[in-house]
Amino acid sequence: MHTANTNNDETSNSNTFVIKYNTHVDDKENSQNERNDDRKDFPHKMKLNTYNLTAHCSTDKAAHKMMYDLC
């Protein structure tokens, strides 16, 4: 009788593992599809160049930052 319970427990654990694995694979495929769709819809095909310029004032030691991009 103990052996039968062990087999049922093993089958139950195996089924739980299969369900979790299938759910994981489905979620992974959905994420990949969404990411690929986002890549197609992104209007900019080239890298956007953004630069950071930091200036330091010599009199009061204040720092001023500016972000700019080249289009």
C-alpha beads as a LAMMPS data file, in Angstrom:
LAMMPS data file: protein, C-alpha beads

71 atoms
70 bonds

1 atom types
1 bond types

-500.0 500.0 xlo xhi
-500.0 500.0 ylo yhi
-500.0 500.0 zlo zhi

Masses

1 110.0

Atoms # bond

1 1 1 0.000 0.000 0.000
2 1 1 2.856 2.369 0.745
3 1 1 4.291 1.674 -2.696
4 1 1 1.011 2.634 -4.367
5 1 1 0.959 5.956 -2.515
6 1 1 4.562 6.598 -3.502
7 1 1 3.765 5.949 -7.141
8 1 1 0.752 8.262 -6.964
9 1 1 2.868 10.942 -5.297
10 1 1 5.562 10.563 -7.947
11 1 1 2.965 10.776 -10.719
12 1 1 1.421 13.839 -9.098
13 1 1 4.823 15.508 -8.746
14 1 1 5.674 14.626 -12.330
15 1 1 2.385 16.090 -13.588
16 1 1 2.943 19.252 -11.571
17 1 1 6.426 19.589 -13.040
18 1 1 5.121 19.119 -16.599
19 1 1 2.398 21.735 -16.068
20 1 1 4.879 24.249 -14.602
21 1 1 7.353 23.604 -17.414
22 1 1 4.709 24.003 -20.132
23 1 1 3.490 27.224 -18.534
24 1 1 7.076 28.507 -18.400
25 1 1 7.682 27.683 -22.083
26 1 1 4.396 29.330 -23.117
27 1 1 5.230 32.487 -21.154
28 1 1 8.725 32.561 -22.648
29 1 1 7.375 32.263 -26.205
30 1 1 4.793 34.988 -25.546
31 1 1 7.535 37.310 -24.248
32 1 1 9.720 36.626 -27.274
33 1 1 6.829 37.275 -29.672
34 1 1 5.960 40.535 -27.915
35 1 1 9.597 41.655 -28.009
36 1 1 9.877 40.847 -31.721
37 1 1 6.643 42.741 -32.446
38 1 1 8.012 45.743 -30.553
39 1 1 11.172 45.650 -32.666
40 1 1 9.103 45.818 -35.867
41 1 1 7.023 48.712 -34.593
42 1 1 9.987 50.800 -33.399
43 1 1 10.227 53.740 -35.846
44 1 1 13.985 54.314 -35.479
45 1 1 16.098 51.657 -37.137
46 1 1 19.412 53.282 -36.269
47 1 1 21.016 53.941 -32.909
48 1 1 20.045 57.240 -31.312
49 1 1 23.186 59.126 -30.282
50 1 1 22.798 61.000 -27.008
51 1 1 25.623 62.891 -25.343
52 1 1 26.193 64.316 -21.873
53 1 1 28.123 67.581 -21.446
54 1 1 29.117 68.637 -17.934
55 1 1 30.533 72.117 -17.311
56 1 1 32.186 73.204 -14.065
57 1 1 32.104 76.879 -13.073
58 1 1 35.511 78.097 -11.884
59 1 1 34.157 80.768 -9.509
60 1 1 31.630 78.865 -7.402
61 1 1 32.536 75.253 -8.374
62 1 1 28.958 74.558 -9.521
63 1 1 28.410 71.829 -12.069
64 1 1 25.988 72.229 -14.959
65 1 1 24.870 69.273 -17.052
66 1 1 23.345 69.283 -20.508
67 1 1 21.998 66.350 -22.507
68 1 1 21.835 66.664 -26.277
69 1 1 21.441 64.421 -29.283
70 1 1 22.450 64.572 -32.909
71 1 1 19.662 63.842 -35.329

Bonds

1 1 1 2
2 1 2 3
3 1 3 4
4 1 4 5
5 1 5 6
6 1 6 7
7 1 7 8
8 1 8 9
9 1 9 10
10 1 10 11
11 1 11 12
12 1 12 13
13 1 13 14
14 1 14 15
15 1 15 16
16 1 16 17
17 1 17 18
18 1 18 19
19 1 19 20
20 1 20 21
21 1 21 22
22 1 22 23
23 1 23 24
24 1 24 25
25 1 25 26
26 1 26 27
27 1 27 28
28 1 28 29
29 1 29 30
30 1 30 31
31 1 31 32
32 1 32 33
33 1 33 34
34 1 34 35
35 1 35 36
36 1 36 37
37 1 37 38
38 1 38 39
39 1 39 40
40 1 40 41
41 1 41 42
42 1 42 43
43 1 43 44
44 1 44 45
45 1 45 46
46 1 46 47
47 1 47 48
48 1 48 49
49 1 49 50
50 1 50 51
51 1 51 52
52 1 52 53
53 1 53 54
54 1 54 55
55 1 55 56
56 1 56 57
57 1 57 58
58 1 58 59
59 1 59 60
60 1 60 61
61 1 61 62
62 1 62 63
63 1 63 64
64 1 64 65
65 1 65 66
66 1 66 67
67 1 67 68
68 1 68 69
69 1 69 70
70 1 70 71
